[in-house]
């Protein structure tokens, strides 16, 4: 039997090891490599040609959503991605699917659900837990113009990423370096975020980011 190869992109080595041991217990699955950031993920993809990628949203030098978009662009659906995260699934799962992911697993349920999710996605299906699935289907059934989006839902993927990095205490210069963008561009994102969240000052923006991150499980 040819085993399906899984790449795990996760910066916490203990959690990555736990997932690896769990998956490797299956007769038809094996973890071919682990990566802690986007750069190492691409090296592993080239070296091991995995059949599926499990990627965390929060990575030290990059972002799981951006990685998913690029995998989707390059592989045209031939390399499925399952997003793994501590973040609010109601806010991130739909974004992950739009980016090209085929599944979304909360870390709190990963150890009992990851194998099922991997099997479903490898079979060509989409994996979401029932609550998230119902939330997304409800959104799809609601006319876009009449749907009352929360302020956070109105943020673009990049704006949400900037907000998340602000919550970690990073300056605009740090964020620009992390995202490979200009400081001016980060300043524009900050202004757009303040406008969408109805915040007047930079200090308000940072306080909001920190408060949101604490409630969103950003401490993972």
C-alpha positions in Angstrom: 0.0 0.0 0.0 1.3 3.4 -1.0 0.9 5.8 1.9 -0.4 9.3 1.4 2.2 11.8 2.4 1.3 14.7 4.8 3.2 17.9 5.4 2.6 19.7 8.7 3.3 23.4 8.7 3.2 24.4 12.4 5.7 26.3 14.5 5.0 24.6 17.8 7.3 21.5 17.8 5.4 19.6 20.5 2.1 20.1 18.9 3.6 19.2 15.5 5.1 16.0 17.0 1.8 15.0 18.5 0.0 15.3 15.2 2.9 13.4 13.5 2.6 10.5 15.9 -1.2 10.4 15.5 -1.1 10.4 11.7 1.8 7.9 11.5 -0.3 5.4 13.4 -2.5 5.0 10.3 -1.6 2.3 7.9 -2.3 4.4 4.8 -0.9 7.8 6.0 2.5 9.2 6.9 3.9 12.6 7.8 6.7 13.1 5.2 8.0 16.4 6.8 7.3 19.2 9.2 7.9 22.9 8.7 7.9 25.8 11.1 7.3 28.6 8.6 6.4 29.3 5.0 9.9 29.2 3.6 10.5 25.8 5.1 7.1 24.7 3.9 8.0 25.4 0.2 11.3 23.6 0.7 9.5 20.5 2.0 6.9 20.7 -0.8 9.7 20.6 -3.4 11.6 17.9 -1.6 8.9 15.5 -0.6 5.9 16.1 -2.9 3.2 15.7 -0.3 -0.3 14.7 -1.1 -1.8 17.1 1.5 -0.7 20.0 3.6 -1.9 20.8 7.1 -1.0 24.5 7.9 -1.5 26.7 10.9 -2.7 30.2 10.2 -0.2 31.9 12.6 3.4 31.3 11.5 6.6 33.1 12.6 7.5 34.4 9.1 4.4 34.3 7.0 0.7 33.4 7.1 -1.1 30.1 6.5 -3.9 31.9 4.5 -1.3 33.4 2.2 0.5 30.0 1.9 -2.8 28.4 1.0 -3.5 31.0 -1.7 -0.1 30.4 -3.3 -0.4 26.6 -3.1 -3.8 26.9 -4.8 -2.4 29.2 -7.5 0.6 27.0 -8.2 -1.0 23.5 -8.0 -4.5 24.3 -9.3 -6.2 22.1 -6.6 -3.8 19.2 -7.0 -2.3 19.8 -3.5 -5.1 20.2 -0.9 -4.6 22.2 2.2 -6.3 21.8 5.6 -6.0 24.9 7.8 -5.4 24.3 11.5 -5.8 27.1 14.0 -6.8 28.4 17.4 -8.5 31.4 15.8 -12.3 32.1 15.7 -13.6 29.6 13.1 -16.6 31.8 12.3 -14.2 34.6 11.2 -11.4 32.6 9.6 -12.9 29.4 8.1 -14.7 31.1 5.2 -11.6 33.1 4.5 -9.6 29.8 4.4 -12.0 28.2 1.9 -11.9 31.3 -0.3 -8.1 31.0 -0.2 -8.4 27.5 -1.5 -8.3 25.4 1.6 -10.3 22.2 1.7 -10.8 22.0 5.4 -10.6 23.9 8.7 -9.8 22.3 12.1 -9.7 24.1 15.4 -6.6 23.1 17.4 -8.8 22.1 20.4 -10.4 19.4 18.3 -7.4 18.5 16.2 -6.2 15.4 18.0 -9.6 13.7 17.6 -10.6 15.0 14.2 -7.4 15.4 12.2 -7.3 11.9 10.7 -11.0 12.1 9.7 -10.4 15.5 8.2 -7.4 14.3 6.2 -9.3 11.3 4.9 -12.3 13.4 3.8 -10.1 16.0 2.0 -8.0 13.3 0.3 -11.3 11.8 -0.9 -12.2 15.1 -2.6 -14.5 16.4 0.1 -14.4 19.6 2.3 -14.0 19.2 6.0 -15.7 21.5 8.5 -17.2 20.8 11.9 -21.0 21.1 12.0 -21.2 24.5 13.6 -18.9 26.1 11.2 -20.6 24.4 8.2 -24.0 25.7 9.4 -22.6 29.2 9.8 -21.1 29.3 6.3 -24.2 27.8 4.7 -26.3 30.5 6.5 -24.1 33.2 5.1 -24.4 31.7 1.6 -28.2 31.6 1.9 -28.3 35.3 2.9 -28.2 37.9 0.1 -24.8 39.6 0.3 -26.3 43.1 0.2 -28.6 42.3 3.1 -26.1 40.5 5.2 -25.1 42.4 8.3 -21.4 41.8 8.5 -19.5 42.5 11.7 -16.7 45.1 11.6 -14.1 42.4 11.7 -15.7 40.5 8.8 -15.4 43.7 6.7 -11.6 43.6 7.0 -9.7 42.1 4.1 -7.4 39.1 4.7 -4.4 41.4 4.7 -6.0 44.0 7.0 -6.9 41.2 9.4 -3.3 40.0 9.3 -2.0 43.5 10.1 -4.4 43.7 13.0 -3.1 40.3 14.3 0.5 41.5 14.0 -0.3 44.7 15.8 -1.7 42.7 18.7 1.7 41.1 19.1 3.3 44.5 19.7 4.9 44.8 16.3 5.6 48.3 14.9 4.7 49.3 11.4 8.3 48.8 10.4 8.3 45.3 11.9 5.1 44.4 10.1 6.4 45.8 6.8 9.5 43.6 7.2 7.4 40.6 8.1 5.0 41.0 5.2 7.6 42.2 2.7 5.7 45.5 2.2 6.6 49.2 2.5 6.0 51.1 5.7 3.7 53.4 3.7 1.6 50.5 2.7 1.3 49.3 6.3 0.2 52.8 7.2 -2.5 52.7 4.6 -3.7 49.4 6.0 -3.8 50.8 9.5 -5.9 53.7 8.4 -8.4 51.4 6.6 -8.6 49.2 9.7 -9.3 52.2 11.9 -12.0 53.4 9.5 -13.7 50.0 9.3 -13.6 49.5 13.1 -14.6 53.1 13.8 -11.4 53.8 15.8 -10.0 57.3 15.9 -6.4 56.9 17.1 -3.4 54.6 16.8 -3.5 53.9 20.5 -7.2 52.8 20.2 -6.2 50.5 17.3 -3.5 48.8 19.3 -5.8 48.4 22.4 -8.5 46.9 20.2 -6.0 44.5 18.5 -4.7 43.3 21.9 -8.2 42.8 23.3 -9.4 41.0 20.1 -6.4 38.7 20.1 -6.9 37.7 23.7 -10.5 36.7 23.0 -9.5 35.0 19.7 -7.0 32.7 21.1 -4.0 34.6 19.7 -1.8 33.4 22.5 -1.3 30.0 20.7 
